[in-house]
Amino acid sequence: MERKLVLWLAVGLILLGAALLAQGFFLSSPSPEATETTISEGASPTSPTPTASPPDSNDSNSLSTSTDTLQAQEPTKPLTREELIERLWEAYQKTEQNFYQPERLDGEKLIEEAIRGMIQGLEDPFSRYNTRKEYREFTISIEGEYEGIGAYIGLRNGEIVVISPIKGGPAERQGVRAGDAILEIDGESTQGFSTDDAARRLRGPRGTSVTIKVRHLDGSIEEITIVRERIQIPSVETKLLGPQIAYVRLNTFSGTTPDELREKLAELERESSDIQGLILDLRGNGGGLLQAAKEIASLFLDRGMTILVERTRQGERIHTSFGNRRPNWPIAVLVDEGTASASEILAAAIRDNQLGVLFGRPTFGKGVIQTPIPLSDGSMLILTTAEYLTPHRRPVQDVGLTPYVIVEDWFPSLTEVRREVQGLRELLPGFAEASARVLEGFENLLDRIETHASRDEYEEALKALEEFEARLETDPAALLEEAGVSPDTPEAVLMEPLLEKLAEGVRPLLPELHERLVRNDIAVAEEWLRTMLGKLCPCDLPETPEEEAVGAGTGSEGP
């Protein structure tokens, strides 16, 4: 039986070697079986990272040139099939002969882990290996449904980070925010993890729980327990902001998203015949399929406009628009630190072709392309095969896109207020139950502000803030009496000055929070769009900070 296992392992390794050679791991041309996709954290929540892939070779809308090939180091000489098999075979034999618990020698698992280790040896955070089951689960999730915590993750500076929590999902509800570094998962350090490693631990059947230790952007560290749920992500959400401005939110780039968006845009035009501007919301959208991004870009870009420039080891290819069929309304594109991969492709295409401008915060910066390459057993290698540049040939990888107007996030300001309230709660003695209820009233109002603001319900968030300010200015004695604390009791004597001190600490923080809720992403974008009503694009749009830097620099390649 053991001899059969060894022979089976050898056959598997031979097939792996043949697949790698045939599929383009060592050769320059991707296999025709490779599927075109932007496998992205945005498209695959808590699964391996955002990505994109080369176009099909018969894409008549792509222009191939050889004038600007990638400048890379000379690759080392690839192993021959015999060298590869011999070394792996020898390693397996030594393991099989010497490992002290032979019952743990699972040949299939050893092959899978050998392949994972080989891909990790590339030291590329976006390349990975998926078993047939893992890839099937991934393809299901990329269409917008899976079971897990509801967060898009990536790898940055060697750490697992949250690109963005899914709006309304369990992770967001428990306080996970974009930019959080995940330090531990169920007590296990994530140091050295790939995104695939983290994704496999974060996913799981609904109703089960997982505890993560995160480091927030403010440096604070928190343990958060999240109950997994079935996550369903609506691909497209739309509404009218009055008769002249339409709002479209894209949550992912799945295979069905282009058709859904076409239908939604047609519905908006039937609902109002006077649309003259569009807000395109890509906040928190970590990406998806490259083909979907190209099709969606072609709904807004005139035929022949450049969508992206792809650079591979063979050279350069230019992807162009298939052509749109509707008026070129000016577009205000909302982006943030959770906008990644396919979302950055679309945002940059709109910006560089003078069809709109970006509002919000700098994007994630995921500018390399992956291609899924099938192996003979149905498993999949997902390998980084290219880098993409914006139509103006600016890099995106580790750089991101800089908005024309930076709109400060309201969440850090709210966090500062929460910290003051929490600081007082930590000082409460055990007997001060009534005072704890007073603080709970403050915390409930802060929760309302966060809930409404996270849903872009800013008027409701401002109303909750007004209630919070009014309560903060209420006489502490009245607040305590309302909670059941009689005057002149030890609790009242202790807590009245502490509540006054809380008001003194929080009061200076509220104007900034108020301003950020008023000057939110949508309000700023809508304000700009109203100055553009009646115009069609491409048009004379303001330069972005990136364009200004290029104009003052050395040429079109950017800083």
Sequence and secondary structure as in RCSB ss.txt:
>XXXX:A:sequence
MERKLVLWLAVGLILLGAALLAQGFFLSSPSPEATETTISEGASPTSPTPTASPPDSNDSNSLSTSTDTLQAQEP
TKPLTREELIERLWEAYQKTEQNFYQPERLDGEKLIEEAIRGMIQGLEDPFSRYNTRKEYREFTISIEGEYEGIG
AYIGLRNGEIVVISPIKGGPAERQGVRAGDAILEIDGESTQGFSTDDAARRLRGPRGTSVTIKVRHLDGSIEEIT
IVRERIQIPSVETKLLGPQIAYVRLNTFSGTTPDELREKLAELERESSDIQGLILDLRGNGGGLLQAAKEIASLF
LDRGMTILVERTRQGERIHTSFGNRRPNWPIAVLVDEGTASASEILAAAIRDNQLGVLFGRPTFGKGVIQTPIPL
SDGSMLILTTAEYLTPHRRPVQDVGLTPYVIVEDWFPSLTEVRREVQGLRELLPGFAEASARVLEGFENLLDRIE
THASRDEYEEALKALEEFEARLETDPAALLEEAGVSPDTPEAVLMEPLLEKLAEGVRPLLPELHERLVRNDIAVA
EEWLRTMLGKLCPCDLPETPEEEAVGAGTGSEGP
>XXXX:A:secstr
 HHHHHHHHHHHHHHHHHHHHHHTSSSSS  TT       TTTSTTSS        TT TTEEEESSS       
     HHHHHHHHHHHHHHHHHH S GGG  HHHHHHHHHHHHHHTT  TT EEE HHHHHHHHHHHTTEEEE  
EEEEEETTEEEEEEE TTSHHHHTT  TT EEEEETTEE TT  HHHHHHHH   TT EEEEEEE TTS EEEEE
EE EEEE  SEEEEESSSSEEEEEE  B TTHHHHHHHHHHHHHHH TT  EEEEE TT   B HHHHHHHHTTT
S TT EEEEEEETTEEEEEE     S    EEEEE TT  THHHHHHHHHHHTTSEEEEES      EEEEEEE 
TTS EEEEEEEEEE TT  B TTT    SEE   SHHHHHHHHHHHHHHHHH  TT HHHHHHHHHHHHHHHHHH
HHHHTT HHHHHHHHHHHHHHHHS HHHHHHHTT  TTSHHHHHHHHHHHHHHHHHGGGHHHHHHHHHT HHHHH
HHHHHHHTT  SS      HHHHHHHTTTSTT  
